[in-house]
Amino acid sequence: MQIDKKDIRSLSKEQLRDFFVSNSDKSFRGNQVYEWLWSKGAHHFDDMTNLSKKTRAMLSDNFVINHIKVDTMQRSEDGTVKNAVRLHDGLVVESVLIPTNTRTTACVSSQVGCSLDCNFCATARLKRMRNLEPAEIYDQVIAIDKESRLYYNHPLSNIVFMGMGEPLMNYNNVIKAIDMITSKEGLGMSPKRITVSTSGVPKMIKKMADDEVKFKLAVSLHSAIDEIRFKIMPFTVNFPLAELRESLEYWYYKTKSKVTYEYVVWKDINDNKESIDALVKFCKYVPCKVNLIEYNPIDDGEFQQASEQSINAYIKALESNGIVAKVRRSRGKDIDAACGQLANKEA
């Protein structure tokens, strides 16, 4: 009977060192393998050329490296790159490279599908199949870093967890992935260049604050009126705005880190003065900035992009109240790549 082998990247450096000692080898072999797995991104044990063939065979007998594979890569006219990433079990997620004149940003997924039910999001139409492992999240970043170097001649600048899934519903694995991304033994990226975007799970926002994380927080708000937010994001009936507000106040008290609100304005849903006034009021509770996001419609249904006039009304109201607001245009429209609205068409 064939036994499923463990992914070696689920082992810590100490566990790797112990493995070699228990197999009558030197503990420093664990350090060598750890470096190959993370710093050098080895896909196969045979890549580990400073290990003997016998040692590589022993590793192969006991472990696997469940590395991702970029199945298809599409480049948009605006330079955006979308990856369809196949996992070891055949499931597919998406990641996106978003370039600007000064930086490149990786938008990565944290789950296959999503357990939430945001009515405007393509990913929400898929059931959540499983959480991504830390190494699978890390691999997405490595792949986009290579693309950034290849196409834009500089390393990856920023990371946003705005792809498929709700990061706070896969908290432990996301934190482990970020720890490796920011480690000197990984990419050595500053946590201040990483943003985790959540639909708003109050108890997990508080946990992040208690854990003293150093990355940035973004919240998909979309309405500061409970009744409207319940309609567009039905799961938030369990997390009303009063609870979200309390968790964000706690976050800022503990971290002194501003919150970014991601906010889509839709025609005939939240493009009215009442919604604008409610957002301005909500923004005054915690130091923040607002990203007004251009919507990429997923069908001809009720969620349609609001007019420029409506967007400008939001901008004017926010700025007149001293709140920083920017409009984020949809990128990669010709390849259907919209960060946070990724559809897993191949899974």
SVG drawing of the C-alpha trace seen along z (x, -y; Angstrom):
<svg xmlns="http://www.w3.org/2000/svg" viewBox="-31 -70 59 72">
<polyline fill="none" stroke="black" stroke-width="0.4" points="0.0,0.0 1.3,-3.4 1.7,-5.9 1.1,-9.6 4.4,-11.4 4.5,-14.6 5.4,-17.8 8.9,-18.5 8.2,-22.2 5.7,-21.7 8.8,-20.9 10.6,-23.6 14.4,-23.9 14.6,-22.3 12.5,-19.4 14.7,-18.9 17.8,-18.9 16.2,-16.3 15.3,-14.2 18.9,-14.0 20.1,-13.2 17.6,-10.4 18.9,-9.0 22.5,-9.0 23.5,-12.1 24.8,-15.5 22.2,-18.1 23.6,-20.8 22.1,-18.8 18.8,-20.2 20.1,-23.7 21.2,-22.9 17.9,-21.5 16.0,-24.4 18.0,-26.8 17.3,-24.9 13.6,-24.8 13.1,-28.5 16.0,-30.7 16.7,-28.8 13.2,-27.6 14.2,-24.0 11.4,-22.1 13.0,-18.7 15.4,-17.0 17.8,-16.4 18.2,-20.2 20.0,-20.0 23.4,-19.5 25.5,-19.9 23.8,-16.8 25.0,-13.3 22.8,-11.1 22.2,-8.8 20.9,-11.8 18.7,-13.0 17.3,-9.5 16.5,-9.3 14.7,-12.6 12.7,-11.4 11.8,-8.2 10.4,-10.1 9.0,-13.4 7.6,-15.3 7.8,-18.9 4.3,-19.9 5.4,-22.9 2.8,-24.9 2.9,-25.1 1.9,-28.2 -0.4,-26.5 -1.2,-29.5 0.1,-33.0 -1.7,-35.9 -0.2,-39.4 -2.6,-42.3 -2.1,-45.3 -1.6,-47.4 1.2,-45.1 -0.8,-43.2 0.1,-39.5 -2.5,-36.8 -1.3,-33.4 -3.5,-30.3 -1.7,-28.3 -2.2,-24.6 -1.7,-23.0 -0.4,-19.5 -4.0,-18.0 -5.1,-19.5 -7.0,-22.5 -6.4,-25.9 -6.1,-29.4 -5.1,-32.7 -2.5,-35.3 -1.9,-38.6 1.1,-40.8 0.1,-44.5 2.8,-46.9 2.9,-50.7 5.7,-53.2 7.3,-52.8 6.6,-49.3 5.1,-45.8 2.5,-44.3 1.6,-40.6 -2.1,-39.9 -2.2,-36.4 -4.9,-33.9 -5.2,-32.3 -8.0,-29.7 -9.3,-27.6 -12.7,-29.2 -14.2,-31.1 -16.5,-30.3 -18.1,-33.8 -21.1,-34.9 -20.3,-38.4 -22.9,-38.7 -20.7,-40.8 -17.6,-38.5 -16.9,-35.8 -15.0,-33.7 -17.9,-33.6 -19.8,-31.6 -17.3,-28.8 -17.5,-26.7 -14.5,-26.8 -12.6,-23.6 -9.7,-24.0 -7.2,-26.4 -3.9,-27.0 -0.8,-25.7 1.9,-28.3 4.2,-27.0 1.5,-27.3 1.0,-31.0 4.8,-31.5 5.2,-29.9 2.7,-32.4 4.9,-35.2 8.1,-33.6 6.5,-33.1 5.4,-36.7 8.8,-37.9 10.4,-36.1 8.0,-37.6 8.6,-41.1 12.4,-40.6 11.8,-39.2 9.4,-41.8 10.1,-44.9 13.8,-44.4 13.3,-44.8 12.1,-42.6 8.6,-42.5 7.7,-45.6 4.5,-44.8 2.1,-42.0 -1.7,-42.2 -3.8,-39.3 -6.8,-40.2 -7.0,-37.1 -9.3,-34.1 -10.5,-33.4 -10.8,-35.2 -7.3,-35.4 -8.6,-35.6 -10.4,-32.3 -7.0,-30.7 -5.2,-32.8 -2.5,-30.4 -1.3,-29.5 -1.3,-33.1 0.7,-34.2 3.2,-31.3 3.5,-32.3 4.1,-36.0 6.7,-35.0 8.7,-33.2 8.2,-36.0 9.6,-38.5 12.3,-36.2 15.9,-36.6 15.8,-32.9 12.9,-33.6 12.4,-36.8 13.4,-39.2 10.6,-41.6 9.5,-44.3 6.1,-43.5 5.1,-47.1 5.0,-46.2 2.4,-43.5 -1.4,-44.2 -3.9,-41.6 -7.4,-42.4 -10.4,-41.0 -14.1,-41.2 -14.3,-42.0 -14.1,-39.3 -14.0,-41.2 -12.5,-38.6 -9.7,-37.8 -8.9,-41.5 -8.5,-41.7 -6.3,-38.5 -4.1,-40.1 -3.7,-43.1 -2.9,-40.9 -0.4,-39.0 1.3,-42.4 1.5,-41.8 3.5,-44.3 1.8,-44.1 -1.0,-46.5 -4.8,-45.9 -7.4,-46.6 -11.1,-46.0 -13.6,-45.4 -16.2,-47.8 -18.4,-48.7 -21.1,-50.3 -21.2,-51.9 -24.9,-51.2 -25.7,-47.8 -28.8,-47.1 -26.9,-47.7 -23.9,-45.8 -26.0,-42.8 -27.5,-42.8 -24.3,-42.9 -22.3,-40.8 -24.9,-38.5 -22.4,-36.9 -21.9,-40.3 -25.3,-39.9 -23.1,-38.0 -20.6,-40.9 -22.5,-44.1 -20.7,-47.4 -20.7,-48.2 -18.6,-45.1 -16.4,-45.8 -15.9,-49.4 -14.9,-48.1 -12.4,-45.7 -10.8,-48.4 -10.6,-50.7 -8.9,-47.9 -6.5,-47.3 -5.5,-50.9 -5.1,-51.2 -2.7,-48.2 -0.8,-48.7 -1.1,-52.5 -1.5,-51.4 -4.0,-53.1 -6.7,-51.0 -7.4,-51.1 -11.1,-50.7 -11.7,-49.1 -14.9,-50.5 -16.8,-49.8 -19.5,-52.2 -22.4,-50.5 -25.1,-52.1 -28.4,-52.3 -26.9,-50.5 -24.6,-52.8 -24.3,-55.8 -26.4,-58.1 -25.8,-60.9 -26.9,-58.7 -24.2,-56.2 -21.6,-58.9 -22.4,-60.5 -22.3,-57.2 -18.9,-56.4 -17.5,-59.8 -18.8,-59.2 -17.4,-55.7 -14.0,-56.9 -13.8,-59.3 -13.7,-56.4 -10.2,-55.2 -7.3,-56.9 -7.7,-55.6 -7.7,-56.0 -10.2,-55.0 -9.6,-53.2 -12.6,-53.7 -12.4,-50.7 -13.7,-50.6 -15.9,-47.5 -15.4,-44.8 -18.9,-43.4 -19.2,-39.6 -22.5,-39.5 -25.4,-41.8 -27.0,-41.6 -27.7,-44.2 -24.0,-45.1 -22.9,-47.6 -20.3,-50.3 -21.5,-53.6 -21.1,-56.9 -18.0,-59.1 -20.3,-61.7 -21.1,-59.4 -17.4,-58.5 -16.5,-62.2 -19.2,-62.9 -17.5,-60.4 -14.0,-61.9 -15.3,-65.4 -17.0,-64.5 -14.1,-62.4 -11.4,-65.0 -13.4,-67.9 -13.4,-66.0 -9.7,-65.4 -9.9,-61.7 -7.4,-60.5 -9.2,-58.9 -8.0,-57.5 -9.7,-55.8 -8.3,-52.4 -9.0,-51.6 -9.5,-48.0 -6.4,-46.4 -6.0,-43.7 -9.6,-44.1 -8.6,-42.4 -7.6,-39.2 -10.4,-39.4 -8.0,-39.9 -9.4,-42.0 -7.8,-41.6 -10.3,-40.5 -12.8,-39.4 -10.8,-36.4 -12.8,-33.6 -11.4,-30.0 -12.6,-28.9 -10.4,-25.8 -11.0,-24.2"/>
</svg>
